[in-house]
């Protein structure tokens, strides 16, 4: 039963992050990635703070405090390098690299947490990962790549993949030590401070947008809250490797939204990737 709860929470997290990715792309293009990330984190923290009367926060040991700071740092490095990768590189090259973050999380979970997956679960996870990578880019864009400049952005994409993988892994470790609510909530506080420092150092405008994009920023913040909450709760019930694999399938929702709202036409490779992800999700959920 605990495993079923973990998978249901992972599916909820996948949906939240899929909606988040679609929405934050719209806001970031208008007000900037750093400004968006700061206020999304603030809103996420405020949403968690509302629940403080329901959940208690334990006293942290020095080791747990350092781990919490590491989670925050990994999250920020992942966000900033992700933005830089897509700004300087070619999407068809950097997108599948960034999407491979889940490989880092699963590898660390199996090696360091000694998680045991059976053959069917492993096959489902592989299908989800490969399907997610196929969804993340278009083959036609890859054909048009200027290979002379193909390496631009790759180093940032690799950093983003590693940092994101470390973020999800370290968040699951922190969850196992202090509980899912404190783990999901507390690291947002040093993140806010770090974003402000980066903004001050780069002299970026950080004021909250008082327009329609401010309202959308609030929505994105609430989606972030939902994604973090359900992921952290999910890994408290199930293997990190399983939960992370399911969450990594969030691009499937982004593509579906782009098809429905932006009238984008997916390629056959993306449709095949969607089919792989669905097959993988069914495999890990019901076998």
N, C-alpha and C positions, 0 to 999 in steps of 0.2 A: 504493500500500500504506500509506503514512504517513497519508493521508486516512482510510483504513478504520480504522486504529488510533485515530485521533482521534475518529471517530464512535462506535466501540465503547466508548472511555473515557468519552465524553459520555453515552452510554446508561447506563453503570454509575453515573456521577455523578447522573444523573436519578433512578435507582432509590434511591440512597443518600439524596439530599435529600428524596425523597418519603417514605421511611420516617422520616427525621429530622423532617420537619414534623409528621407524625402523632404521633410519640413525644414530641417536645418540648412539644407542646400539653398533653399529659397531665401531664408533670412541672411545667411552668410554673404550671399552675393550682393545684398543691398547695404548691410551695415558693417561688414567685415567679420572675418572668422574669430579674431581675438575678442572683440566686443561681444559677439554672439555667445562664444564659449563662456565668458565671464558671467553674463546674466543668466544663461541657462543653468550654470552651476549654482548661482545664488538662489534661483527659483527652486531648483532641486533640493537644496539645503533647507529652504523655508518650508517646503512641502513635508520633508522629514521632521522638521522641528514641530510641526502641528501635531505629530503623533507622539511627542515626547511624554505626554501625560499617560500614554498607554504602555509604552516600553521604557524600561530603565536602561541607563548607561553605566556599565561597570567601570571601576577604576582600572586604568591601563598600566601594565608593567612597562618599564623602559623598552623592552624588546618589542612589545605590541605597539608602542607609540612609534618606534622606528619603522615597523612594518606598515603602519597606517600612513606615515609620511612617504614611504616607498610607493604605496598604492597611488597616492596623489601625484607623485612625481612621474610615475609610469603613465598615468592617465594624461597628464599635461604634455609630456614628450610625445605620446602617441597622437594627440590632437594637433599639436603644432607641426610635427613632421608629416602627418597626413595632409594637412593644408599645404605645406611647402611642396610635397610630392606632386600634388595635382596642379599646383600653380606653375611649377617649373618643368614637369615631365609630361609625357604623352599618356592620356588616360588608358589607352589599350595596353600599355606596358606596365604602368604603376598600379592600376586597379587590381589585377589578379595577384600581384605581389602583396599588396596591403591585405587582401582577402585571406591570405595564408596565415594570418595571425593565430587562427585556431590551431594550427599545427604546433605552434610553440606551446600553447596552453595544454594541449593534449599530451605532448611529449613530456612536459614537466610533471603533469598529473600522474602519468604512468610511472615515470622514473622516481620522482620524489615523494609522491603520495601513495605509491604502490597500488594504484587502482587496477583492478582485474576486469578486463572486458572479454566476453565470450566471442566466438567467431561471428555470430549473427549481428551482435552489437557493433563489432569492428567493421563489418561490411556496410552496415547502415551509416556509420560515421564517415567512412571513406566516400560513399555515395553523396552524402550531404556536402562534404568539403569540396569534392570535384565539381559537383553541380553548382555550388555557390561561386566557385571560381569562373565557371563557364558563364554564369549569369552576369558577372561583374563587368564584362567587356564584350564588344562586338568584333567578330572576325574581320568584317569589312574595314573597320578602323585599323586593325592590325596589319592588313594588307597595304594600307596607305601610309603606314609608319615611315618616317624618314629615319632609316636605320643609322645614318651618320650621327644623328642626335638622340638615338634611342636610349642612351644611358642617362640622359638628363632626368633628374628626379628619382632615379632608381635607388640611390643611396638613402634618400629620404623615405622612400617607400619601404625599404628594408628596415630602417629604424622604426617606422610606424608599425610595421608588422610585429617586430620584436617587442616594442614597448606595449602595444595593445595586448599581445599574448601574455606578457608579464603582468599587465594590469589585471586581466581576468583571472590568472592563476593566483596572484598574491591576494586578490580580493577574496577568493575562495578560502585561502589559508587563514586570512584574518577572520572570516566568517566562522570557521571551525574553532577559533580561539575565543572570540568575544560575542558570538551570536550574529545572526543575519542583520538585525536592525541596526545595532551600533556600527557594524562594519560598513553597511551601506550608507549610513549617515555621516559618520565622523570624518572620513577622508575628504569630504566636500569642503570642509572648513579650511584646511591648509591649501586646497586647490584654489579657492577664492583669493587668498593672500598671494599665491604664486602668480596668478593671472594679473593681479594688480601690479605686482613688481615688474612683470614682463611688459605690461602696458606702459608703465612709467619709464622703463628703460628705453623703450622704442618710441616713446612720445605719441602713442596712439590715443585716439579719442575713445573713452570708455563709458560715456554717459548712456543711461538707459534711453532707448528710442521711444519718444512720445508720439507714436503714430500707429498705423496699422501693423507695422512690423514689430512694434512693442507687444501688441496683443499676440502675434504669432510666436514671439520669443517666449511668452508665458506658456503657450501651448507646448512648445518644444521642451521647455523646462519640465513640465508635467510629464511629458513622454519619457524624458531622461529619468525622472523620479520613478516612473513605473518600470522602466527597463532595468535600472539598478536594483530596485526593491525585489523584483521577481527573480532576477538572476541570483542575487545573494541568498534569497530564501530557497531557490531551487537547488543550489549546491549544498544547502544544509540537509536536504533530503536525498540527493542522488549524487552520483559520481560527477566530478567537475568535467571530466572528458565528455560525458554524455550531454550535460547541460550546455557546455561551450559549443559543442558541435551543432546542437539544435539552434542556439542563438546565432551562430555564424550563418545560418540560412536566411537571415533577415533581408538580404538583397532581393529575395523572391518577391517580397511585398513591395519593395521600392520599384521593381520593374512592372509589377501589376498596376501600381498607382500611376506610373508614367504612361502605361498603355491606356488606362481608363481616363485620366485627367488631361494628359498632355498629348494624347493621340500618337504616342511613339509606337513604331512597329518593331517588335522584337525579331531578332534573327533566329534561324533554325537552331543554331548552337545554344542560344539562350533558352529557347523552348525545351531543348533536350536537357539543359541544365536544370530547368524548373522540374521536369519529369524526374530527374535523378534525385533532386532534393526531396520531392514528395515521396518517392519510393524509399529514400533513406529515413525520412521522418516516420513513415508507417512502420518500417522495420524496427527502429529503436523504440517505438512507442508501444507496439503490440506483440513483439516477440521476445 
